[in-house]
Amino acid sequence: MKQLSDWSDSSEHVTLSKTKKKGREHKETIVNSIRQAAEDYSSVYVFSFENMRNLKFKEFRDQLKSTSRFFLGSNKVMQISLGRSDSDEIRPDLHKISKVLHGNAGLCFTNLPKEEVERLFSEYKEYDFARTGSIATEKVELQEGPLEQFTHEMEPFLRKQGMPVRLNKGVVELVSDFLVCDEGKPLSPESARILRLLGIKMATFRLHLISRWSPGEFELYGPGPDDSGVESS
């Protein structure tokens, strides 16, 4: 029994060690990639995002892949890559970029002109269905009566979402007015599902520039998540 226990302990140790090693190697790869990007591209931007949609972001990133490179993930790893103070920064003033890397933020290294980057980010906007917990941007209320946009097969599902419905001669009918969501209130799972069925999109995926760095220049576009002590140069 003791021999089996020793083997089990040893196996667990090896597995954990491999996992830690793999995680460490992954971080080192990211750090090296960011540091190389700082050498390869003429400028770097910190951006924040609202209502991230991975597929939409991938499409945006792919449009710029010939001129730019994006990094999203651990802010701490990105900060370490660039340097968090003037004593360990990899290029002059890059530590100022690290100081505004907080919350939902990412890095964009690019060779595009400043005006082009600003235009692309300011114009970017994608609408999508809101998820559970998102804040409703408007009040949606359904009036008593037939709901002809829904087939009769959907009546049981609608009832499960809390809607007071019944079938009347094969037509889904709302037996009383029903409030789907109220403006300014978080969406419940049921509300989010109903809004999707109604085709109402309340989420907007946006990207916002926080700061820009290029050799000899650092610029803040507005207050970032934590830009205390950071000034444009």
Buried (B, 14 or more C-beta within 10 A) or exposed (E): EEEEEEEEEEEEEEEEEEEEEEEEEEBEEBBEBBBEBBEEBEBBBBBBBEBBBEEBBEEBBEEBEEBBBBBBEEBEBBBBBBBBEEEEBEBBBBBBBBBBBBEBBBBBBBBBEBEEBBEBBEEBEBEBBBBEEBEBBEEBEBEEEEBEEBEEEBBEEBEEBEBBBEEEEEBBBBEEEBEBBBEEEBBBEBBBBBBBBBEBBBBBBBBBBBBBBBEEEBBBBEEBBEBEEBEEE
